[in-house]
Amino acid sequence: MIASWGIAAVVFEPALESATEPADSSQSSVVSATRALWPTAVALAVILISRQAALGLFAGSMAGCFLLFGSDAGAAFKSLLVDHFFPSMQGSWRIGAIVFTLILGAFTVVIERGGGFRSLVYRLLNQSKGDPKRRLEAATGMMGLVCFFDGLANSLLVGSITQPLADRVRVSRAKMAYIVDSTSSSVACLAFISTWIATQLSLIEQGVAGYGIETSAYGLFFASIWQNFYCVFTLLLVVVVIWRRWDMGAMKRASMQGIDDEAPEDNLDDSTSIWIALVPIAVLVVSIISLFYLWETQPLFPITSEKLTSAFSGSAGPYALTLGSVIGLVTAAALFPRQKVSRLPSAVHDGAASMLAPLLILVMAWTFGSVLSQLGTAKWLAESMSSSVDVSYFPAVIFITGALVSFMTGSSWGTMALLMPMAIPSYLDLAGDNPELLSAVIGAVFSGAVFGDHCSPFSDTTIVSAFSCGVSPREHVITQLPYATLAAVVALVIGYGGLAVGLAPWLCILLGALLLVTLGLLSTRARDARHQ
């Protein structure tokens, strides 16, 4: 890593010192390209080697500072701290993101250890109507949607609860791992209240800073939801797969190894009230939405769509998220089962502590983006792409790039942190006065990050989903890959390709949904015909 910084300093110091001297245009363009992309290359290389997104972002930031200060290591490190690292944690959005993420991490674990989710699954599966296999798969998908506030906790909680039941009704563990993994990250990425949202909003806010964009970070995020095509189509595909019991590729050959025919019937406890989980979640959502509205809206009544839109476009974001999460956590603590109350402090502590690593990635992402801004990386990318890439296809390019980075690194958070500081400014420089696809670019970053994460054997959610459902990460990746690839192809061709030719986002989603349903029907009808 030190060698990378040193090489950068040696290579670029002469170029920096002789910036005023005439230079050959081709040589100058090579220097500019390497200068613009070197920090990203260093960051990506370190992430691939270490599997640590925060370390990679730090290395990339340091490499950028070496470019700015030549071989003066002291000045480069001082600049990293004084000009980028500490300033990155200033401002209401940044502080609010940190506090909200810590509190919601605690909220997640308190809800999980309360036992209400387990009781809810038990009751859903105790219904006597319908095919027990389809009922289990549907209940698993439903639980994935309910547990929208954290992707990793979603995978661990839902997988560990439903895996013993999958053995009992003889549903493939690989199928359960696919449903768990596909719902967890996709829901967390789309949800406007989750442990992801603070990171997503802060990256958006950083990306548009200085470009005169009037829409708030939350407004841009809401607009990007319907253009986050991979996550949307992944959730729709899960519905089709459960409805039609659609097995593709390696999933057809998924073994039933590890199924215990002697599994005990009472391995889930239904004595805990489901409301100790559902009420805090409802309070969390209602509190945050209400606080957005109450923070700046005058007069409060009558409530209109214009006032609601204005509320989410204002400056209430960090305050509403933070205070609303506190209210949700207090509610969850108040409803925590009395017989387990001794576990409450450790649940709060463990939940907050679990978010420290993601927060470190977030802070280093802010730092990395600040360094790239000073280097002018985004402007160079925009100028380089202006002659080779039509601006309407920019979201598709970003989706493919994000998928590759996420697959290689195994980190959706790391990919968002690495790509968003370049993608948004590059697009805005390229689009000029008509940035109508800005929300699509944001959605493409999220989509690419989640798709690569679903396909990568290094991803934390991939590994957790596999182990919580009792399969190896290798088997999980192989059996999930056909579904993830299908959703990605539909997202790229129908979604981002449709936007490029002028289709509305809702029409792209409708066409993609019709295609997925048609493929599911044709495939399963052919299967049923063979079995008759």
Buried (B, 14 or more C-beta within 10 A) or exposed (E): BEEBBBBBBEBBBEBBEEEEEEEEEEEEBEBBEBBBBBBBBBBBBBBBEEBBBBBBBBBBBBBBBBBBBBBBBEBBBEBBEEBBBEBBBEBEBBEBBBBBBBBBBBBBBBBBBBBBBBBBBBEBBEEEEEEBBBBBBBBBBBBBBBBBBBBBBBBBBBBBBBBBBBBBBEBBBBBBBBBBBBBBBBBBBBBBBBBBBBBBBBBBBBBBBEEEBEBBBBBBBBBBBBBBBBBBBBBBBBBBBBBBBBBBBBBEEBEEEEBEEEEEEEEBEBEBBBEBBBBBBEBBBEBBBBBBBEBBBEEEEEEEEEBBEBBBBBEBBBBBBBBBBBBBBBBBBEBBBEEBEEBBEEBBEBBBEBBEBBBBBBBBBBBBBBBBBBBBBBBBBBBBBBEEBEBBBBBBBBBBBBBBBBBBBBBBBBBBBBBBBBBBBBBBBBBEEEBEBBBBBBBBBBBBBBBBBBBBBBBBBBBBBBBBBBBBBEBBBBBBBBBBBBBBBBBBBBBBBBBBEEBEBEEBBEBBBEBBBEBBBEBBEEBEEEEE
